[in-house]
Every structure is written in structure tokens, then in C-alpha cells.
Amino acid sequence: MLSYRHSYHAGNHADVLKHIVIIEIFEHLLKKDSPFEYIDTHSGAGLYNLHSEYAEKRKEYSKGIAKLKSKAWPELCSYFKVLAKHNPEDELNDYPGSPLIAMEYLRNKDRGWFYELHSKDVEILKQNTANNKRIKVMFQDGFVGLLSLLPPASRRGLVLIDPSYEIKTDYERVFEVIVKAYKKSATCIYALWYPVVDRNYINQLEKKFINSGIKKIQRFELGISADLRNSGMTASGMIVINPPWQLRGKMSRLLPRLVETLGESKGAFFKCDELVGESLRNGNHIVKTPHSA
Ligand SMILES: C[S@@+](CC[C@H](N)C(=O)[O-])C[C@H]1O[C@@H](n2cnc3c(N)ncnc32)[C@H](O)[C@@H]1O
């Protein structure tokens, strides 16, 4: 039985990073006419009221999306456009999750597959995506579902893997499933989200990717403080395989400002690096950029 509900966390610093990255990828995919498929292995409920009792309990959004003002971030206009669609009164009340962000980008010829295993959240997700023929909501394990969908007919796709990691084996499972998925489709873009709660898990994950034989892997990480033990999630990151060519440049400009805006202590930092390049011999080119908030 899953206990994690994303409604407690919607709009926090991790959502901001993750959603900026996937929006950049969607914009890249739309540059070509040929259709693509979007597979969200861990979808959540799709839309979150930031004044619900869940969101209000920890007010994580107040340290995340609420700190970003659209006028100060013209380079994030696409992100703010999606937010505005769900907040027409110009007040931040609702936060769209990855499935509803995806729906802004899927054209009639594209397809979206949304997996969710929480019995209540999957029902909310169905309501939030109702009547959209491009979308299929699946009450199934997204790790299993993903492998059954690959390769996409068009060979173009974005796979978002965004577990809550409440089950610790998810750290191993995400890697194993990506290796299997990549064997079935080496042309899809894979975006894996991870939390930094215990840095050891992430160091191991990073090493596995570097030694995986998979090429073109970049990583974007945003830390609101230096790594701290027993302080919950102080940073989160996205590992992107087959990233669009412009993504790293854009993130290298955004991340220092995001650290300045969202950082909560002097140890706030970002990472914007290439874990493996075009050729495997260039791998492990890591640039760590500490940044004071
Ligand atoms: C971090 S939340 C997803 C947030 C969403 N991707 C977004 O960005 O708005 C993770 C979700 O995965 C669901 N989940 C956990 N294990 C799953 C599995 N094996 N397959 C599908 N969904 C799962 C949880 O119920 C939870 O709603």
C-alpha cells in the first residue's frame, strides 16, 4: 500500500527543477513534425490545490514555485504560461503536475501514457485528464508498463521516471529499468528524477550510469542547502539521457539564479554536468559548482 501523496509536496523546489527540465524537452520535441510519445511512469494526481489541507500542511510550494515571479524569469515563460492556464486569476492556487504539463504539449498525433499506482490519485488523475483521446491513464506499475510500450512506433519519445523513492529499492529499480528500456529504444529521451536525502544512494546511482555503457547522459541538480543528514530532501536532480542539444546551456544559465532564489543557506549549490558524453571515453566529465546563496 503506497502512502506517498504528491499533494503534500507539489510546487516545491524539486518540482520546479523537474518541470523546467521536462518543458525544455517538450519544446525541443515540438520542433519536429513527426509524432512522439510521452510516458510518465509515476504520474501523481495531475493537478494540486496549493490551499488544500495537504499542501498547506508543509507549505513546500512557498519555498518553491511561490518564490519565482514571472516578470523576473522571461526565460521561463513557457513554464509560467502553463501555470497561468491553471491560475487564470493571476494568483497561484493550483499547481499542474507532469501529466497536465505534458497535455499542454501533446498534439493530436502524439500520445501520452500516464501510470499511477495510488488508488485515490489515479482516480483524480482520470478526472483531470478526462475526455482527452491522446491520453491513457493506467492503474499499473509504471516500471512494468514502460517496458511494454517500447520502442514507440515513431522512435521519438520522452520517458519521465519520477518515483517517490518511499521504497528504497526504487534506487536500484530506476537504473535497472532504464538499462532495459534503453536496449529496447536507444532513441527516446529518458528523464529520471532523484531526491538527495542520503548522498550515498546518489553517488552509487551516478557511478552505475557512468559505467552503464549508455552514452549522452547529463545531470542537473539543485540543492537548497549543503547535503545534511536527517534533514529530509535538501536537493534533487534530473538525469537526462539523449538530452536536447540546447538543454545543458539553458540549465547552466538558469541554475545559478535558481540557487540564488531558492537556496536556503550558504551551502546551496547546483550541478550541471555531463556524466557520459557522445563517446564513452569522454565520460565522467564532472563539473561541480558550489554557489553561495
Ligand atoms: C513524485 S510523485 C509523481 C509526481 C509527478 N510525476 C509530477 O511531476 O507531477 C510519484 C507518484 O508515483 C506513484 N507510484 C509509486 N510507485 C509507483 C509505480 N511502481 N508505478 C506507478 N506509480 C507509482 C505514487 O503513488 C506517486 O503518486
The ligand as a Tripos MOL2 file, in Angstrom:
@<TRIPOS>MOLECULE
LIG
   27    29     1     0     0
SMALL
NO_CHARGES

@<TRIPOS>ATOM
      1 C1          6.7350   12.0150   -7.1360 C.3       1 LIG1
      2 S1          5.1070   11.5100   -7.4490 S.3       1 LIG1
      3 C2          4.8670   11.9150   -9.1440 C.3       1 LIG1
      4 C3          4.7870   13.3720   -9.4600 C.3       1 LIG1
      5 C4          4.5440   13.6890  -10.9090 C.3       1 LIG1
      6 N1          5.4200   12.9480  -11.8000 N.3       1 LIG1
      7 C5          4.7100   15.1800  -11.1810 C.2       1 LIG1
      8 O1          5.8130   15.6190  -11.5640 O.co2     1 LIG1
      9 O2          3.7380   15.9170  -11.0310 O.co2     1 LIG1
     10 C6          5.2870    9.7630   -7.5260 C.3       1 LIG1
     11 C7          3.9720    9.0200   -7.7900 C.3       1 LIG1
     12 O3          4.2870    7.6670   -8.1640 O.3       1 LIG1
     13 C8          3.2690    6.8100   -7.6660 C.3       1 LIG1
     14 N2          3.8710    5.4610   -7.6920 N.ar      1 LIG1
     15 C9          4.6960    4.8880   -6.7870 C.ar      1 LIG1
     16 N3          5.1390    3.6910   -7.2490 N.ar      1 LIG1
     17 C10         4.5980    3.5360   -8.4920 C.ar      1 LIG1
     18 C11         4.7310    2.5510   -9.5040 C.ar      1 LIG1
     19 N4          5.5080    1.4680   -9.3350 N.pl3     1 LIG1
     20 N5          4.0650    2.7210  -10.6750 N.ar      1 LIG1
     21 C12         3.2680    3.8160  -10.8610 C.ar      1 LIG1
     22 N6          3.1250    4.8010   -9.9430 N.ar      1 LIG1
     23 C13         3.7810    4.6570   -8.7710 C.ar      1 LIG1
     24 C14         2.9520    7.4000   -6.3190 C.3       1 LIG1
     25 O4          1.6550    6.9970   -5.9110 O.3       1 LIG1
     26 C15         3.0520    8.8990   -6.5910 C.3       1 LIG1
     27 O5          1.8050    9.4390   -6.9260 O.3       1 LIG1
@<TRIPOS>BOND
     1     1     2 1
     2     2     3 1
     3     2    10 1
     4     3     4 1
     5     4     5 1
     6     5     6 1
     7     5     7 1
     8     7     8 2
     9     7     9 1
    10    10    11 1
    11    11    12 1
    12    11    26 1
    13    12    13 1
    14    13    14 1
    15    13    24 1
    16    14    15 ar
    17    14    23 ar
    18    15    16 ar
    19    16    17 ar
    20    17    18 ar
    21    17    23 ar
    22    18    19 1
    23    18    20 ar
    24    20    21 ar
    25    21    22 ar
    26    22    23 ar
    27    24    25 1
    28    24    26 1
    29    26    27 1
@<TRIPOS>SUBSTRUCTURE
     1 LIG1         1 GROUP 0 **** ****
